[in-house]
Amino acid sequence: MTTSIVEELVLRTAEQHAVPGSVAQELLAGSRPCLHLVPLHGLTRAQQEDARPAARTGGLPVLPDGVDWPGRRKPLVLTVDCAALPHEALDIELPPEGSLLFFTDIEYEPESSVVLHVPAGASTMECSPTYELDGEPEQARVYQPDVLYPVPGLTVSPDWRDAPATSAFLDAGADRDGILDDFEDAVRRAAAGGASYGVAVQLGGFSSPWQSAPDEGDLVLLAQIHGQSIDLNVYTQTLIVGTREDIAGRRYEALEFEQQV
């Protein structure tokens, strides 16, 4: 969405929720775009008509010749087709082509998580889940694959309510927190076009953490992965952050992984 379309959406939603335009402008100033990666059933019928796959959860990694399954066979949780992403929807720089592969534990605190970029056109092979460890046969954890579709969205800084007009609005009545909660939720739903993104994967934007936000200071969010988007029985949230410079420079070894429960 263009800046003018986003502004129109926010102002229209503010009017519907009896929120002053000055407050809406402060929310807009404290917002960042993101991409939600959701399964087909999370899209509206209208979105399904033009949907193009952009990612896959689980499955086996497809790696270039000579590249081993990283992290001592850490589970592959997400593969992103970079060329299928609407890159203009993000304010972080991802590769324009090739695939991003995310390896991490989602069932307990990750220790050696890895993000790899596989260039387009590279000679690749699907890895086998079986391997040997100390002479004994082992089986890597392989999650059920599921296709995901990109939905542009909007995220809001947790500090946006500290802005002057918003603070004054909050001070004017006891019910104002609830009004702003409803307003913010409505803005995010409208920005996503009605898609269901609550339990999904998010690229870019502000995180929606269950505890302290890891995207502070120079760190920005690369990906936020809900455990239930990989396995319905896993109730975790994995947040992957790095500097804008490291993300743009594809220095993925510098990324930080945090799991919240």
Contacts in CASP RR format, 6 or more apart in sequence:
PFRMAT RR
TARGET T0000
AUTHOR 0000-0000-0000
METHOD contacts of the structure
MODEL  1
MTTSIVEELVLRTAEQHAVPGSVAQELLAGSRPCLHLVPLHGLTRAQQED
ARPAARTGGLPVLPDGVDWPGRRKPLVLTVDCAALPHEALDIELPPEGSL
LFFTDIEYEPESSVVLHVPAGASTMECSPTYELDGEPEQARVYQPDVLYP
VPGLTVSPDWRDAPATSAFLDAGADRDGILDDFEDAVRRAAAGGASYGVA
VQLGGFSSPWQSAPDEGDLVLLAQIHGQSIDLNVYTQTLIVGTREDIAGR
RYEALEFEQQV
1 9 0 8 1.000
1 33 0 8 1.000
1 89 0 8 1.000
1 152 0 8 1.000
1 153 0 8 1.000
1 191 0 8 1.000
6 28 0 8 1.000
6 31 0 8 1.000
6 33 0 8 1.000
6 154 0 8 1.000
6 191 0 8 1.000
7 28 0 8 1.000
9 187 0 8 1.000
9 190 0 8 1.000
9 191 0 8 1.000
10 24 0 8 1.000
10 27 0 8 1.000
10 28 0 8 1.000
10 31 0 8 1.000
10 187 0 8 1.000
11 21 0 8 1.000
11 24 0 8 1.000
13 19 0 8 1.000
13 24 0 8 1.000
13 183 0 8 1.000
13 186 0 8 1.000
13 187 0 8 1.000
13 190 0 8 1.000
14 20 0 8 1.000
14 21 0 8 1.000
14 23 0 8 1.000
14 24 0 8 1.000
14 27 0 8 1.000
14 183 0 8 1.000
15 21 0 8 1.000
16 186 0 8 1.000
17 179 0 8 1.000
17 182 0 8 1.000
17 183 0 8 1.000
17 186 0 8 1.000
18 179 0 8 1.000
19 169 0 8 1.000
19 179 0 8 1.000
19 180 0 8 1.000
19 183 0 8 1.000
20 165 0 8 1.000
20 169 0 8 1.000
22 165 0 8 1.000
23 165 0 8 1.000
23 166 0 8 1.000
23 169 0 8 1.000
23 180 0 8 1.000
25 165 0 8 1.000
26 160 0 8 1.000
26 163 0 8 1.000
26 164 0 8 1.000
26 165 0 8 1.000
26 166 0 8 1.000
27 156 0 8 1.000
27 160 0 8 1.000
27 166 0 8 1.000
27 183 0 8 1.000
27 184 0 8 1.000
27 187 0 8 1.000
29 160 0 8 1.000
29 163 0 8 1.000
30 156 0 8 1.000
30 157 0 8 1.000
30 159 0 8 1.000
30 160 0 8 1.000
30 163 0 8 1.000
31 154 0 8 1.000
31 155 0 8 1.000
31 156 0 8 1.000
31 157 0 8 1.000
31 160 0 8 1.000
32 91 0 8 1.000
32 154 0 8 1.000
32 155 0 8 1.000
32 157 0 8 1.000
32 204 0 8 1.000
32 205 0 8 1.000
32 206 0 8 1.000
33 89 0 8 1.000
33 90 0 8 1.000
33 91 0 8 1.000
33 152 0 8 1.000
33 153 0 8 1.000
33 154 0 8 1.000
33 155 0 8 1.000
33 204 0 8 1.000
33 205 0 8 1.000
34 89 0 8 1.000
34 90 0 8 1.000
34 152 0 8 1.000
34 153 0 8 1.000
34 154 0 8 1.000
34 155 0 8 1.000
34 202 0 8 1.000
34 203 0 8 1.000
34 204 0 8 1.000
34 205 0 8 1.000
34 206 0 8 1.000
34 221 0 8 1.000
35 85 0 8 1.000
35 86 0 8 1.000
35 89 0 8 1.000
35 90 0 8 1.000
35 150 0 8 1.000
35 151 0 8 1.000
35 152 0 8 1.000
35 153 0 8 1.000
35 202 0 8 1.000
35 203 0 8 1.000
35 204 0 8 1.000
36 150 0 8 1.000
36 151 0 8 1.000
36 152 0 8 1.000
36 153 0 8 1.000
36 192 0 8 1.000
36 195 0 8 1.000
36 197 0 8 1.000
36 200 0 8 1.000
36 201 0 8 1.000
36 202 0 8 1.000
37 54 0 8 1.000
37 55 0 8 1.000
37 78 0 8 1.000
37 80 0 8 1.000
37 148 0 8 1.000
37 149 0 8 1.000
37 150 0 8 1.000
37 151 0 8 1.000
37 200 0 8 1.000
37 201 0 8 1.000
37 202 0 8 1.000
37 203 0 8 1.000
38 148 0 8 1.000
38 149 0 8 1.000
38 151 0 8 1.000
38 195 0 8 1.000
38 196 0 8 1.000
38 197 0 8 1.000
38 200 0 8 1.000
38 201 0 8 1.000
39 146 0 8 1.000
39 147 0 8 1.000
39 148 0 8 1.000
39 149 0 8 1.000
39 200 0 8 1.000
40 48 0 8 1.000
40 51 0 8 1.000
40 147 0 8 1.000
40 149 0 8 1.000
41 196 0 8 1.000
42 195 0 8 1.000
42 196 0 8 1.000
42 197 0 8 1.000
43 51 0 8 1.000
43 149 0 8 1.000
43 151 0 8 1.000
43 195 0 8 1.000
43 196 0 8 1.000
44 193 0 8 1.000
44 194 0 8 1.000
44 195 0 8 1.000
47 149 0 8 1.000
47 151 0 8 1.000
47 193 0 8 1.000
47 194 0 8 1.000
47 195 0 8 1.000
51 149 0 8 1.000
52 84 0 8 1.000
52 149 0 8 1.000
52 150 0 8 1.000
53 81 0 8 1.000
53 84 0 8 1.000
53 147 0 8 1.000
53 148 0 8 1.000
53 149 0 8 1.000
54 80 0 8 1.000
54 81 0 8 1.000
54 84 0 8 1.000
54 85 0 8 1.000
54 148 0 8 1.000
54 149 0 8 1.000
54 150 0 8 1.000
55 78 0 8 1.000
55 79 0 8 1.000
55 80 0 8 1.000
55 81 0 8 1.000
55 84 0 8 1.000
55 147 0 8 1.000
55 148 0 8 1.000
55 150 0 8 1.000
55 201 0 8 1.000
56 78 0 8 1.000
56 79 0 8 1.000
56 145 0 8 1.000
56 146 0 8 1.000
56 147 0 8 1.000
56 148 0 8 1.000
57 77 0 8 1.000
57 78 0 8 1.000
57 143 0 8 1.000
57 144 0 8 1.000
57 145 0 8 1.000
57 146 0 8 1.000
57 148 0 8 1.000
57 201 0 8 1.000
57 229 0 8 1.000
57 230 0 8 1.000
58 75 0 8 1.000
58 76 0 8 1.000
58 77 0 8 1.000
58 78 0 8 1.000
58 79 0 8 1.000
58 142 0 8 1.000
58 143 0 8 1.000
58 144 0 8 1.000
58 145 0 8 1.000
58 146 0 8 1.000
58 230 0 8 1.000
59 76 0 8 1.000
59 79 0 8 1.000
59 142 0 8 1.000
59 143 0 8 1.000
59 144 0 8 1.000
59 145 0 8 1.000
60 76 0 8 1.000
60 126 0 8 1.000
60 127 0 8 1.000
60 128 0 8 1.000
60 129 0 8 1.000
60 142 0 8 1.000
61 69 0 8 1.000
61 76 0 8 1.000
61 79 0 8 1.000
61 101 0 8 1.000
61 103 0 8 1.000
61 126 0 8 1.000
61 127 0 8 1.000
62 79 0 8 1.000
62 99 0 8 1.000
62 118 0 8 1.000
62 124 0 8 1.000
62 125 0 8 1.000
62 126 0 8 1.000
62 127 0 8 1.000
63 69 0 8 1.000
63 101 0 8 1.000
63 116 0 8 1.000
63 118 0 8 1.000
63 124 0 8 1.000
63 125 0 8 1.000
63 127 0 8 1.000
64 118 0 8 1.000
64 119 0 8 1.000
64 122 0 8 1.000
64 123 0 8 1.000
64 124 0 8 1.000
65 122 0 8 1.000
65 123 0 8 1.000
65 124 0 8 1.000
65 125 0 8 1.000
67 116 0 8 1.000
69 103 0 8 1.000
69 127 0 8 1.000
69 131 0 8 1.000
69 140 0 8 1.000
70 103 0 8 1.000
70 114 0 8 1.000
70 116 0 8 1.000
71 103 0 8 1.000
71 112 0 8 1.000
71 113 0 8 1.000
71 114 0 8 1.000
72 112 0 8 1.000
73 131 0 8 1.000
73 138 0 8 1.000
73 140 0 8 1.000
73 141 0 8 1.000
74 103 0 8 1.000
74 104 0 8 1.000
74 105 0 8 1.000
74 110 0 8 1.000
74 112 0 8 1.000
74 113 0 8 1.000
74 114 0 8 1.000
75 103 0 8 1.000
75 104 0 8 1.000
75 105 0 8 1.000
75 106 0 8 1.000
75 140 0 8 1.000
75 141 0 8 1.000
75 142 0 8 1.000
75 143 0 8 1.000
76 101 0 8 1.000
76 102 0 8 1.000
76 103 0 8 1.000
76 142 0 8 1.000
76 143 0 8 1.000
77 102 0 8 1.000
77 103 0 8 1.000
77 104 0 8 1.000
77 106 0 8 1.000
77 143 0 8 1.000
77 225 0 8 1.000
77 230 0 8 1.000
77 238 0 8 1.000
78 100 0 8 1.000
78 101 0 8 1.000
78 102 0 8 1.000
78 201 0 8 1.000
78 223 0 8 1.000
78 225 0 8 1.000
78 230 0 8 1.000
79 99 0 8 1.000
79 100 0 8 1.000
79 101 0 8 1.000
79 102 0 8 1.000
80 94 0 8 1.000
80 99 0 8 1.000
80 100 0 8 1.000
80 101 0 8 1.000
80 102 0 8 1.000
80 203 0 8 1.000
81 98 0 8 1.000
81 99 0 8 1.000
82 94 0 8 1.000
82 95 0 8 1.000
82 96 0 8 1.000
82 97 0 8 1.000
82 98 0 8 1.000
82 99 0 8 1.000
82 100 0 8 1.000
83 96 0 8 1.000
83 97 0 8 1.000
83 98 0 8 1.000
83 120 0 8 1.000
84 150 0 8 1.000
85 94 0 8 1.000
85 150 0 8 1.000
85 203 0 8 1.000
86 150 0 8 1.000
86 152 0 8 1.000
87 94 0 8 1.000
87 96 0 8 1.000
89 150 0 8 1.000
89 152 0 8 1.000
89 153 0 8 1.000
90 203 0 8 1.000
90 204 0 8 1.000
90 205 0 8 1.000
91 204 0 8 1.000
91 205 0 8 1.000
92 204 0 8 1.000
92 205 0 8 1.000
92 220 0 8 1.000
92 222 0 8 1.000
92 244 0 8 1.000
92 247 0 8 1.000
92 248 0 8 1.000
93 244 0 8 1.000
93 247 0 8 1.000
93 248 0 8 1.000
93 249 0 8 1.000
94 100 0 8 1.000
94 203 0 8 1.000
94 247 0 8 1.000
95 117 0 8 1.000
95 250 0 8 1.000
97 119 0 8 1.000
97 120 0 8 1.000
98 117 0 8 1.000
98 118 0 8 1.000
98 119 0 8 1.000
98 120 0 8 1.000
98 121 0 8 1.000
99 117 0 8 1.000
99 118 0 8 1.000
100 115 0 8 1.000
100 116 0 8 1.000
100 117 0 8 1.000
100 118 0 8 1.000
101 115 0 8 1.000
101 116 0 8 1.000
101 117 0 8 1.000
101 118 0 8 1.000
102 113 0 8 1.000
102 114 0 8 1.000
102 115 0 8 1.000
102 223 0 8 1.000
102 225 0 8 1.000
102 240 0 8 1.000
103 113 0 8 1.000
103 114 0 8 1.000
103 115 0 8 1.000
103 116 0 8 1.000
104 110 0 8 1.000
104 113 0 8 1.000
104 114 0 8 1.000
104 225 0 8 1.000
104 238 0 8 1.000
104 240 0 8 1.000
104 257 0 8 1.000
105 111 0 8 1.000
105 113 0 8 1.000
105 259 0 8 1.000
106 225 0 8 1.000
106 227 0 8 1.000
106 230 0 8 1.000
106 231 0 8 1.000
106 234 0 8 1.000
106 236 0 8 1.000
106 238 0 8 1.000
106 259 0 8 1.000
107 234 0 8 1.000
107 236 0 8 1.000
108 259 0 8 1.000
109 259 0 8 1.000
110 238 0 8 1.000
110 257 0 8 1.000
110 259 0 8 1.000
113 240 0 8 1.000
113 255 0 8 1.000
113 257 0 8 1.000
114 252 0 8 1.000
114 253 0 8 1.000
115 222 0 8 1.000
115 240 0 8 1.000
115 252 0 8 1.000
115 255 0 8 1.000
116 252 0 8 1.000
117 250 0 8 1.000
117 252 0 8 1.000
118 124 0 8 1.000
129 139 0 8 1.000
129 140 0 8 1.000
129 142 0 8 1.000
130 137 0 8 1.000
130 138 0 8 1.000
130 139 0 8 1.000
130 140 0 8 1.000
131 137 0 8 1.000
131 138 0 8 1.000
131 140 0 8 1.000
132 138 0 8 1.000
143 230 0 8 1.000
143 231 0 8 1.000
144 231 0 8 1.000
148 200 0 8 1.000
148 201 0 8 1.000
151 192 0 8 1.000
151 193 0 8 1.000
151 195 0 8 1.000
151 197 0 8 1.000
152 191 0 8 1.000
152 192 0 8 1.000
153 188 0 8 1.000
153 191 0 8 1.000
153 192 0 8 1.000
153 197 0 8 1.000
154 187 0 8 1.000
154 188 0 8 1.000
154 191 0 8 1.000
154 192 0 8 1.000
155 188 0 8 1.000
155 202 0 8 1.000
155 204 0 8 1.000
155 205 0 8 1.000
155 206 0 8 1.000
155 207 0 8 1.000
155 208 0 8 1.000
156 184 0 8 1.000
156 187 0 8 1.000
156 188 0 8 1.000
156 206 0 8 1.000
157 206 0 8 1.000
158 206 0 8 1.000
158 213 0 8 1.000
160 166 0 8 1.000
161 167 0 8 1.000
161 170 0 8 1.000
161 180 0 8 1.000
166 180 0 8 1.000
169 176 0 8 1.000
169 180 0 8 1.000
170 176 0 8 1.000
170 177 0 8 1.000
170 180 0 8 1.000
198 226 0 8 1.000
199 226 0 8 1.000
199 227 0 8 1.000
199 228 0 8 1.000
199 229 0 8 1.000
200 226 0 8 1.000
200 229 0 8 1.000
201 223 0 8 1.000
201 224 0 8 1.000
201 225 0 8 1.000
201 226 0 8 1.000
201 229 0 8 1.000
202 208 0 8 1.000
202 221 0 8 1.000
202 223 0 8 1.000
202 224 0 8 1.000
203 222 0 8 1.000
203 223 0 8 1.000
204 220 0 8 1.000
204 221 0 8 1.000
204 222 0 8 1.000
204 223 0 8 1.000
204 224 0 8 1.000
205 220 0 8 1.000
205 221 0 8 1.000
206 213 0 8 1.000
206 215 0 8 1.000
206 221 0 8 1.000
207 213 0 8 1.000
207 214 0 8 1.000
207 215 0 8 1.000
207 221 0 8 1.000
207 224 0 8 1.000
207 239 0 8 1.000
207 241 0 8 1.000
208 224 0 8 1.000
209 237 0 8 1.000
209 239 0 8 1.000
209 260 0 8 1.000
210 237 0 8 1.000
210 260 0 8 1.000
210 261 0 8 1.000
211 260 0 8 1.000
214 221 0 8 1.000
214 239 0 8 1.000
214 241 0 8 1.000
214 256 0 8 1.000
214 258 0 8 1.000
215 221 0 8 1.000
215 239 0 8 1.000
215 241 0 8 1.000
218 242 0 8 1.000
218 243 0 8 1.000
218 244 0 8 1.000
219 241 0 8 1.000
219 242 0 8 1.000
219 243 0 8 1.000
219 256 0 8 1.000
220 241 0 8 1.000
220 242 0 8 1.000
220 243 0 8 1.000
220 244 0 8 1.000
220 247 0 8 1.000
221 239 0 8 1.000
221 240 0 8 1.000
221 241 0 8 1.000
222 240 0 8 1.000
222 241 0 8 1.000
222 242 0 8 1.000
222 247 0 8 1.000
222 255 0 8 1.000
223 238 0 8 1.000
223 239 0 8 1.000
223 240 0 8 1.000
224 237 0 8 1.000
224 238 0 8 1.000
224 239 0 8 1.000
224 240 0 8 1.000
225 237 0 8 1.000
225 238 0 8 1.000
225 239 0 8 1.000
225 240 0 8 1.000
226 236 0 8 1.000
226 237 0 8 1.000
227 234 0 8 1.000
227 235 0 8 1.000
227 236 0 8 1.000
227 237 0 8 1.000
227 238 0 8 1.000
228 234 0 8 1.000
228 235 0 8 1.000
235 261 0 8 1.000
236 259 0 8 1.000
236 260 0 8 1.000
236 261 0 8 1.000
237 259 0 8 1.000
237 260 0 8 1.000
237 261 0 8 1.000
238 257 0 8 1.000
238 258 0 8 1.000
238 259 0 8 1.000
238 260 0 8 1.000
239 257 0 8 1.000
239 258 0 8 1.000
239 259 0 8 1.000
239 260 0 8 1.000
240 255 0 8 1.000
240 256 0 8 1.000
240 257 0 8 1.000
240 258 0 8 1.000
241 255 0 8 1.000
241 256 0 8 1.000
241 258 0 8 1.000
242 254 0 8 1.000
242 255 0 8 1.000
242 256 0 8 1.000
243 254 0 8 1.000
245 251 0 8 1.000
246 252 0 8 1.000
246 254 0 8 1.000
246 255 0 8 1.000
247 255 0 8 1.000
END
